[in-house]
Amino acid sequence: MSTVDLEIGGMTCASCATRVEKKLNKLDGVTATVNYATEKARVTFADDVSTAQLVEAVESAGYTARVPQPEPPAEAAADPVRTLRDRLILSAVLSVPVILLAMVPAWQFDYWQWLSLTLAAPVVLGAGFTFHKAAWTNLRHGTATMDTLISMGTLAALGWSVYALFWGTAGMPGMTHPFELTIARGGGDGEIYLEVAAGVTTFILAGRYFEARSKRRAGAALRALLELGAKEVSVLRDGVERRIPADELAVGDLFVVRPGEKIATDGVVTEGASAIDRSMLTGESVPVEVAAGDEVTGATVNAHGRLVVRATRIGADTQLAQLAKLVEDAQSGKAEVQRLADRVSGIFVPIVIGLAVATLGFWLGTGGGAAAAFAAGVAVLIIACPCALGLATPTALLVGTGRGAQLGIIIKGPQVLESTRRVDTVVLDKTGTVTTGTMTLVEVVTADGESEEDVLRLAGALEDASEHPIARAVADGARTRVGALPAVEDFRNVEGLGVQGVVDGHGVLAGRPRLLAEWSVSLPPSLTVAMERAEAAGRTAVAVAWDGVARGVLVVADAVKPTSAAAIERLRGLGLTPILLTGDNEATARSVAREVGIEDVIAEVLPADKVDVVKRLQSEGNVVAMVGDGVNDAAALAQADLGLAMGTGTDVAIEASDLTLVRGDLNAAADAIRLARRTLSTIKGNLFWAFGYNVAALPLAAAGLLNPMLAGAAMAFSSVFVVSNSLRLRRFRAAA
């Protein structure tokens, strides 16, 4: 069996993806999953099936397919979202006067109807061309979607208006739309529906634009991942160091990594010692000490010291590339939630078309006259045309996302909302999500008779001369508590053990107990207990001595955010079970979990393991939300039913998520789920009203009793109701 990803073109709604999927799965030996959001099909097929056959099957369904190609340069690639936006703007500019003229009789001057035709025709035929093209494709393949109804309704409204203007009485000077909300049979040839044709086209285009804008982000996580790697590298060849592009590295090459630089690719250290910040890939909050013989990973950062590394894996074999593959797999396998309008369209559209044909036949058969019969049939199509449906999702989404942005919550699209209603489990990354993600001085333990201020001042001054992340935490903490720090003399970094130097005339040591032992300094029992207690909690303890005597212990840790405990209690109140998931060790994870009130802990996991944990929870019947901030969380965020990224985290995590929490406060996660659920309920209320309006008005239209003014007023009222209902989301408040 082989697997290939195909780029699918021409899909306009979720039902299109379903049709392509069914077409592919009809082939012997083929299993396919089509993702409407990413516009890709992941196809597993037997050896006797060719890629050409797969492409042919997709094309026979009326769509295009191809194996993904390298992206063209940005300036050469057409931007479909911008094209759609331009069409929407043009459509809106032309439609507004048409709608206003039709709905305000006082503005209906002589020959206003001809101006309306001039403005409405380009909207329906030009801006709405994609709907008509999709409807024609559907017709050729014997199917119908909302595009079919939109196309038929708008073309029918335009066509009847043209007939009434040229061959009926609607084109006469002085013609007006009387403002009468009465149920009466119309004559037909004196009525025009241009405002309906133009308005529906514009509203549906607005919905498509906002949908396309959110879909555009589908591949951004992968691009962001690849941007993480080093662009250039200092390679050693024939004993000479020179800079080359990172993608020119070969397995076996020796390359140099200086302090603060990213490691270009996976390899083994051959010379030097340093601490490596791996938090972006593994979530470990404490930098890892490495020396000759230790493995290092591409895209991690060298905190201090010069390293010479021998490349062992390049390109697609690196851990970074494998992580990108995990994200892509998670996104491709994620089931896209179909919008309610698309799900109903499979039943609603054929019924409406059948009812319109039956109405036309009934009136012709009973001698009602061709004009009245055609007017009634067209009225059925027009009244069923989803004007309010076009507003239902985008208006609620616009108001909801706008309010969310004010509260530091970014909702990426309507497909996100369905998951929030069903979520019952929330998986929380530790580093940067529950905790601050940076090393912080959390405790100072002094020996009997020693001053805490002296310990902080002397140790802080010594550590301030070091670039090590733990040293930075000590120095910053000391500066915050005691103010300015004195200068250090004769500073020396003892690799893997700590630092030493002279401060205010005192010979000061700071580091592991082994460093103190080398100077014949032993820890008293109280400080030994303090170190053991800190290490048991997964924290880092730094012993401090001067003038041959141990004076104290400084405890450094990734501190818990002050709002995390309350936020987790709020998540429980929303019916969610919190689980702490981290790449850190078990002791650290348990300590943090106890502090914030989490019972379930899964520790010491790699990026691939995080995805597996989410998959396992989903296989057990849970609907999983994932909250994270690092590159290591990206694949799990994409795999989860609902991914929430802390905006203080990496671009990769943000791009792979469904919701972004700009504040970096876990309280925002609870607010985000509440807001998303409220927005979803608003959309469903809008859709219910829109469909209810259609269903209630269809019998009147079929009976020929729906005059154009009543239809227009009902359409306008339906739209006003939908907009007003959506605007209620502006009153959403974050919990105190």
Secondary structure as the mmCIF struct_conf table of DSSP 4:
data_model
#
loop_
_struct_conf.conf_type_id
_struct_conf.id
_struct_conf.beg_label_comp_id
_struct_conf.beg_label_asym_id
_struct_conf.beg_label_seq_id
_struct_conf.end_label_comp_id
_struct_conf.end_label_asym_id
_struct_conf.end_label_seq_id
STRN STRN1 SER A 2 GLY A 9
BEND BEND1 CYS A 13 CYS A 13
HELX_RH_AL_P HELX_RH_AL_P1 ALA A 14 ASN A 25
TURN_TY1_P TURN_TY1_P1 LYS A 26 LYS A 26
BEND BEND2 LEU A 27 LEU A 27
TURN_TY1_P TURN_TY1_P2 ASP A 28 GLY A 29
STRN STRN2 VAL A 30 ASN A 35
TURN_TY1_P TURN_TY1_P3 TYR A 36 GLU A 39
STRN STRN3 LYS A 40 PHE A 45
TURN_TY1_P TURN_TY1_P4 ASP A 47 ASP A 48
BEND BEND3 VAL A 49 VAL A 49
HELX_RH_AL_P HELX_RH_AL_P2 THR A 51 SER A 60
TURN_TY1_P TURN_TY1_P5 ALA A 61 GLY A 62
STRN STRN4 THR A 64 ARG A 66
HELX_LH_PP_P HELX_LH_PP_P1 PRO A 70 PRO A 73
TURN_TY1_P TURN_TY1_P6 ALA A 74 ALA A 76
BEND BEND4 ALA A 77 ALA A 77
HELX_RH_AL_P HELX_RH_AL_P3 PRO A 80 MET A 103
HELX_RH_3T_P HELX_RH_3T_P1 PRO A 105 TRP A 107
TURN_TY1_P TURN_TY1_P7 ASP A 110 TYR A 111
HELX_RH_AL_P HELX_RH_AL_P4 TRP A 112 PRO A 122
HELX_RH_PI_P HELX_RH_PI_P1 VAL A 123 ALA A 127
TURN_TY1_P TURN_TY1_P8 GLY A 128 GLY A 128
HELX_RH_AL_P HELX_RH_AL_P5 PHE A 129 ARG A 140
TURN_TY1_P TURN_TY1_P9 HIS A 141 GLY A 142
HELX_RH_AL_P HELX_RH_AL_P6 MET A 146 PHE A 166
TURN_TY1_P TURN_TY1_P10 TRP A 167 TRP A 167
BEND BEND5 GLY A 168 THR A 169
TURN_TY1_P TURN_TY1_P11 ALA A 170 GLY A 171
BEND BEND6 MET A 172 MET A 172
TURN_TY1_P TURN_TY1_P12 PRO A 173 GLY A 174
BEND BEND7 GLY A 188 GLY A 188
TURN_TY1_P TURN_TY1_P13 ASP A 189 GLY A 190
HELX_RH_AL_P HELX_RH_AL_P7 LEU A 194 LYS A 215
HELX_RH_3T_P HELX_RH_3T_P2 ARG A 216 GLY A 219
HELX_RH_AL_P HELX_RH_AL_P8 ALA A 220 GLU A 227
TURN_TY1_P TURN_TY1_P14 LEU A 228 LEU A 228
BEND BEND8 GLY A 229 GLY A 229
BEND BEND9 LYS A 231 LYS A 231
STRN STRN5 GLU A 232 ARG A 237
TURN_TY1_P TURN_TY1_P15 ASP A 238 GLY A 239
STRN STRN6 VAL A 240 PRO A 245
HELX_RH_3T_P HELX_RH_3T_P3 ALA A 246 GLU A 248
TURN_TY1_P TURN_TY1_P16 VAL A 251 GLY A 252
STRN STRN7 LEU A 254 VAL A 257
TURN_TY1_P TURN_TY1_P17 PRO A 259 GLY A 260
HELX_LH_PP_P HELX_LH_PP_P2 GLU A 261 GLU A 261
STRN STRN8 LYS A 262 LYS A 262
HELX_LH_PP_P HELX_LH_PP_P3 ILE A 263 ILE A 263
BEND BEND10 THR A 265 THR A 265
STRN STRN9 ASP A 266 GLU A 271
STRN STRN10 SER A 274 ASP A 277
HELX_RH_AL_P HELX_RH_AL_P9 SER A 279 THR A 282
BEND BEND11 SER A 285 VAL A 286
HELX_LH_PP_P HELX_LH_PP_P4 PRO A 287 PRO A 287
STRN STRN11 VAL A 288 VAL A 290
TURN_TY1_P TURN_TY1_P18 ALA A 292 GLY A 293
STRN STRN12 GLU A 295 VAL A 296
TURN_TY1_P TURN_TY1_P19 GLY A 298 ALA A 299
STRN STRN13 VAL A 301 HIS A 304
BEND BEND12 GLY A 305 GLY A 305
STRN STRN14 LEU A 307 ARG A 313
HELX_RH_3T_P HELX_RH_3T_P4 GLY A 315 ASP A 317
BEND BEND13 THR A 318 THR A 318
HELX_RH_AL_P HELX_RH_AL_P10 GLN A 319 GLY A 333
BEND BEND14 LYS A 334 LYS A 334
HELX_LH_PP_P HELX_LH_PP_P5 ALA A 335 ARG A 339
HELX_RH_AL_P HELX_RH_AL_P11 LEU A 340 GLY A 365
TURN_TY1_P TURN_TY1_P20 THR A 366 GLY A 367
HELX_RH_AL_P HELX_RH_AL_P12 ALA A 370 ALA A 384
BEND BEND15 CYS A 385 CYS A 385
HELX_RH_AL_P HELX_RH_AL_P13 CYS A 387 GLN A 406
TURN_TY1_P TURN_TY1_P21 LEU A 407 GLY A 408
STRN STRN15 ILE A 409 ILE A 411
HELX_RH_AL_P HELX_RH_AL_P14 PRO A 414 ARG A 422
STRN STRN16 THR A 425 ASP A 429
HELX_RH_PI_P HELX_RH_PI_P2 LYS A 430 VAL A 434
STRN STRN17 THR A 435 THR A 446
TURN_TY1_P TURN_TY1_P22 ASP A 448 GLY A 449
HELX_RH_AL_P HELX_RH_AL_P15 GLU A 452 GLU A 463
TURN_TY1_P TURN_TY1_P23 ASP A 464 ALA A 465
HELX_RH_AL_P HELX_RH_AL_P16 PRO A 469 VAL A 482
BEND BEND16 ALA A 484 ALA A 484
STRN STRN18 VAL A 488 VAL A 494
TURN_TY1_P TURN_TY1_P24 GLU A 495 LEU A 497
STRN STRN19 GLY A 498 VAL A 503
TURN_TY1_P TURN_TY1_P25 ASP A 504 GLY A 505
STRN STRN20 HIS A 506 GLY A 511
HELX_RH_AL_P HELX_RH_AL_P17 PRO A 513 GLU A 518
TURN_TY1_P TURN_TY1_P26 TRP A 519 SER A 520
HELX_RH_AL_P HELX_RH_AL_P18 PRO A 525 ALA A 536
TURN_TY1_P TURN_TY1_P27 ALA A 537 GLY A 538
STRN STRN21 THR A 540 TRP A 546
TURN_TY1_P TURN_TY1_P28 ASP A 547 GLY A 548
STRN STRN22 VAL A 549 VAL A 560
HELX_LH_PP_P HELX_LH_PP_P6 LYS A 561 LYS A 561
TURN_TY1_P TURN_TY1_P29 PRO A 562 THR A 563
HELX_RH_AL_P HELX_RH_AL_P19 SER A 564 GLY A 573
TURN_TY1_P TURN_TY1_P30 LEU A 574 GLY A 575
STRN STRN23 THR A 577 LEU A 581
BEND BEND17 GLY A 583 ASP A 584
HELX_RH_AL_P HELX_RH_AL_P20 GLU A 586 VAL A 596
TURN_TY1_P TURN_TY1_P31 GLY A 597 GLY A 597
STRN STRN24 ASP A 600 ILE A 602
BEND BEND18 GLU A 604 GLU A 604
HELX_RH_AL_P HELX_RH_AL_P21 PRO A 607 SER A 619
TURN_TY1_P TURN_TY1_P32 GLU A 620 GLY A 621
STRN STRN25 VAL A 624 GLY A 628
BEND BEND19 GLY A 630 GLY A 630
HELX_RH_3T_P HELX_RH_3T_P5 VAL A 631 ASP A 633
HELX_RH_AL_P HELX_RH_AL_P22 ALA A 634 GLN A 639
BEND BEND20 ALA A 640 ASP A 641
STRN STRN26 LEU A 642 MET A 646
TURN_TY1_P TURN_TY1_P33 GLY A 647 THR A 648
BEND BEND21 GLY A 649 GLY A 649
HELX_RH_AL_P HELX_RH_AL_P23 ASP A 651 ALA A 656
BEND BEND22 ASP A 658 ASP A 658
STRN STRN27 LEU A 659 LEU A 661
TURN_TY1_P TURN_TY1_P34 VAL A 662 ARG A 663
TURN_TY1_P TURN_TY1_P35 LEU A 666 LEU A 666
HELX_RH_AL_P HELX_RH_AL_P24 ASN A 667 ALA A 702
TURN_TY1_P TURN_TY1_P36 ALA A 703 GLY A 704
HELX_RH_AL_P HELX_RH_AL_P25 PRO A 708 LEU A 727
HELX_RH_3T_P HELX_RH_3T_P6 ARG A 728 ARG A 731
#
